[in-house]
């Protein structure tokens, strides 16, 4: 009887350790999946080579929750991952290159809830439908990949 009790104790301990290990894996999966956001790349139109800005600030305009600084005076920026709105089908981003020079980008998209897991909950995937911009510094814009999900890839290319 003692042998069976000892065997059951070892099995229970192993099950507990395995359960904790699996839970840790799920937590890692939640943090690595993050928030699906489009990848923007900045390219010189004539050479198609990436360019970098000395400093760049990006502000998301939001009438309901107020404006949010997404990127604050970042240096040597040749691309950025910037979030899209969950609550609206249009996201407005202002790219400030200096105090007096900026461009505004309007991204029209659909939002689709995606169930990740019981532990992680729901994340939002986006389908980019259209992108428009002012042309103070930006020459043009192209949608490279319209699907915004957890796979990190270029979605929008800004030509300068």
PyMOL commands that set and color helices and strands:
alter all, ss='L'
color gray80, all
select helices_A, chain A and resi 2-33
alter helices_A, ss='H'
color red, helices_A
select strands_A, chain A and resi 38-43+53-61+68-77+79-82+90-96+102-117+121-133+140-143+147-148+154-159
alter strands_A, ss='S'
color yellow, strands_A
deselect
rebuild
show_as cartoon
